[in-house]
Amino acid sequence: MSSELRYTANTQLEHLHARYSGTGHADLTKYEWLTHQHRDSLSSIVGHPALTSYVAIADGEAIGRVRFEMTERMLQPCGPPLGKDED
């Protein structure tokens, strides 16, 4: 019975990871996790017109400019990836 529950839990987790790419996994690095968080936040602001308007007013920019800049920031929200040390 417990192996059946474990199989169901693993299947649900695999489905979650396949459906939502930003949910993470055991081998996720800090940089990848932070990048997912920033992209999710930026896409939420761009996707909700009221939030985009709020940011535009706060920055004194046009709504289209704010939307463009946030969309551009989604490419590398935390800067370029860190190089891995080869030992």
C-alpha positions as CSV (number, residue, x, y, z in Angstrom):
1,M,0.0,0.0,0.0
2,S,2.8,2.5,0.9
3,S,4.6,1.7,-2.4
4,E,1.4,2.6,-4.2
5,L,1.2,5.9,-2.4
6,R,4.8,6.6,-3.2
7,Y,4.2,5.9,-6.9
8,T,1.2,8.3,-6.9
9,A,3.2,11.0,-5.2
10,N,6.1,10.6,-7.6
11,T,3.8,10.6,-10.6
12,Q,2.1,13.8,-9.3
13,L,5.5,15.5,-8.7
14,E,6.7,14.6,-12.2
15,H,3.5,16.0,-13.7
16,L,4.0,19.2,-11.7
17,H,7.6,19.6,-12.9
18,A,6.5,18.9,-16.5
19,R,3.7,21.4,-16.4
20,Y,5.5,24.2,-14.5
21,S,9.1,24.5,-15.4
22,G,10.0,26.8,-12.5
23,T,8.9,24.4,-9.7
24,G,12.4,23.2,-9.2
25,H,14.0,19.9,-8.3
26,A,16.7,18.5,-6.1
27,D,19.6,19.5,-8.3
28,L,18.5,23.1,-8.8
29,T,21.2,25.6,-8.1
30,K,20.7,28.8,-6.1
31,Y,21.2,30.8,-9.3
32,E,18.6,28.8,-11.2
33,W,16.1,29.2,-8.3
34,L,16.7,32.9,-8.1
35,T,16.3,33.3,-11.8
36,H,13.0,31.5,-11.8
37,Q,11.8,33.7,-8.9
38,H,12.7,36.9,-10.7
39,R,11.2,35.7,-14.0
40,D,7.9,34.8,-12.3
41,S,7.8,38.2,-10.6
42,L,8.5,40.1,-13.8
43,S,6.0,38.1,-15.8
44,S,3.3,38.7,-13.2
45,I,3.9,42.4,-13.3
46,V,3.8,42.5,-17.1
47,G,0.7,40.2,-17.2
48,H,-1.3,42.4,-14.8
49,P,-2.0,45.8,-16.4
50,A,-2.7,47.4,-13.0
51,L,0.7,46.4,-11.7
52,T,2.4,47.6,-14.9
53,S,0.6,50.9,-14.5
54,Y,1.7,51.1,-10.9
55,V,5.4,50.5,-11.7
56,A,5.1,53.0,-14.7
57,I,3.8,55.7,-12.4
58,A,6.3,55.0,-9.7
59,D,9.2,55.2,-12.2
60,G,7.8,58.1,-14.2
61,E,7.9,56.1,-17.4
62,A,5.5,55.1,-20.1
63,I,3.6,51.8,-19.7
64,G,5.0,50.5,-22.9
65,R,8.5,51.3,-21.9
66,V,8.1,49.6,-18.5
67,R,6.6,46.5,-20.2
68,F,9.5,46.4,-22.7
69,E,12.2,46.8,-20.1
70,M,10.7,44.1,-17.9
71,T,10.3,41.7,-20.8
72,E,14.0,42.4,-21.7
73,R,15.0,41.7,-18.1
74,M,13.4,38.3,-18.2
75,L,16.3,37.1,-20.5
76,Q,18.9,37.3,-17.7
77,P,17.2,38.7,-14.6
78,C,20.1,37.9,-12.3
79,G,22.9,38.6,-14.7
80,P,25.0,36.1,-16.7
81,P,25.3,32.6,-15.2
82,L,28.3,32.0,-13.0
83,G,31.1,30.0,-14.4
84,K,31.7,26.6,-12.9
85,D,35.1,25.8,-11.5
86,E,36.7,22.8,-13.2
87,D,38.9,20.8,-10.8
